[in-house]
Structure formats: C-alpha cells, structure tokens
C-alpha cells in the first residue's frame, strides 16, 4: 500500500479509537521503516508501548511538533483538545481523519470536532487561518 502523506487523526471526543486507528494505519501502510512514523501530543497515549519508543514520538506538554510537510508519510495522533500545536498540525495536514463510534456522546463529539475543523478550514479573505488539508474524513471505527 502506498503512503497517504501527512495524515492527522483527530477528535475532541475521547475513546473513539484515535490511537488505535493511528497505530493500525501506521502498520498497514508500513510506515514503520521510517525513523519516526507516528507522533502524538497526547501525554497519556500508549503509542510508545504499542509501537516502541524508537517508532513513536510522544511530545512533552511544552514540546513543539517537528517541521512536517504534506508529502511526509507520517501519522499524527492528536489528543482530544485544541491548542496552538494542534491547530498548526491541522493546517499542515494533507488529510484529517475524524473517527467516531455509534453513540450519542460520540456523535456529539463528532459534531464539535467538525465545527472546530471547519473553523480553521473556511476559505475567506477576512480569515487568515485556513486548514491546508486537502480533505478530511469522518468514519465509524
């Protein structure tokens, strides 16, 4: 399977499978041959335990993301919150995947997440912040 480029997994709702999906994509796309194929800003993420510390980069709470390009074959597993770092990642992503499950709270979280992404995705001359992602996906995990 060929790479997807810079892909971000994001949802404001916890427990919808962000980290599971990020890990599965990383393995399925065979990104494990890269130096660091997956990055997270979620300090309680189990990515290092799942993929190993040499393959997963867990950022500290005050640590910036490395410089990334849309063409980089990398998965970013964003924690369920919005800060300057996550906004920057969303803007640079080639695509954003929003996982959900079929429950009221998950659907409510999905709606909030889509609204948050759209807040930065509007193309308007008066709004300088536009998400650079080519597309985003909403999927039931």
Buried (B, 14 or more C-beta within 10 A) or exposed (E): EEBBBBBBBBBBBBEBBBBBBBBBBBBEBEBBEBEBBBBBBBEEBBBBEBBEEEBBBBBEEEEEBEEBEBEBBBBBBBBBEBEEBBBBBBBBBBBBBBBBBEEEEBBEBBEEBBEBBEBBBEEEEEEEEEBEBEEBEBEEB
